[in-house]
Amino acid sequence: MRNMSAFAWGALVGVLGGLIGLGGAEFRLPILLSVFNYHTLQAIVINLIVSLVTVIFSFIFRNHVIGLENVAANWVAIVNILAGSLIGSYVGVHYATRINERALNRVIVVFLIFISFVLIGHNLIFSLGSLQLPSLLKISIAFAAGIVIGIFSSMLGVAGGELIIPTIILVFAVDIKLAGSLSLAISIPTIVMGLFKYKSQQRLKGVESEQKFIVSMASGSILGAFIGSNLLRYVSSSLLYLILGTILLLSALKLTKHKPAA
């Protein structure tokens, strides 16, 4: 029953991820903590594993809509942000494994509230258009943003798409749907780096007993990513971001009352 529930929740979050171009981790993390009552660090590691599966399949499924050639044509944006995110991802694990669970929960709540406002206010952010900056400054901003994104990715078990997408749009003047696919391309190696670092610190052993749960949730995520990617051309992005931002804000507020598992 628990694994069936994991499949269902994974599918639901996968749909959201496939629609926007995210791993859906920001929505999955409150579920792992509040619904399945995992310890915070356990939830983060499981979230990263399932996010990796979701991001990979979302990227594959979206290609028939966006086109791999369009992603490849924007390799400069990918390389610049990725260079910083790999460094940040490596550093983020260091902090996640050294602060206590209560403090880590607070960081998660603040992060989720911040992301909810980014989603709700995305029209305002994106209406600013791209920044007219010299090439060298664009590269520097993208690299610095990548470091911050990487830290949050590995520290909180998220892909960081909500931060990557606005960065790409503002700095490189890319369409929002294409930015979603570029975000996925950046997220894949960023998540892999985070998992590699957790593995080197023996933190993956803490979720070895949850393999069936992880497979169930990841399988649901693949199905959800497929559905979400195929709905991409039919759904209004503005309405979707508003709804998702509201859901995320409510989830964050619920987590403020959540007590870490004993």
Secondary structure as UniProt FT lines:
FT   HELIX           2..20
FT   HELIX           25..34
FT   HELIX           40..66
FT   HELIX           68..72
FT   TURN            73..74
FT   HELIX           75..96
FT   TURN            97..98
FT   HELIX           101..120
FT   HELIX           122..127
FT   HELIX           135..156
FT   HELIX           161..172
FT   HELIX           176..200
FT   TURN            201..202
FT   HELIX           203..210
FT   HELIX           211..231
FT   TURN            232..234
FT   HELIX           237..255
FT   TURN            256..257
//
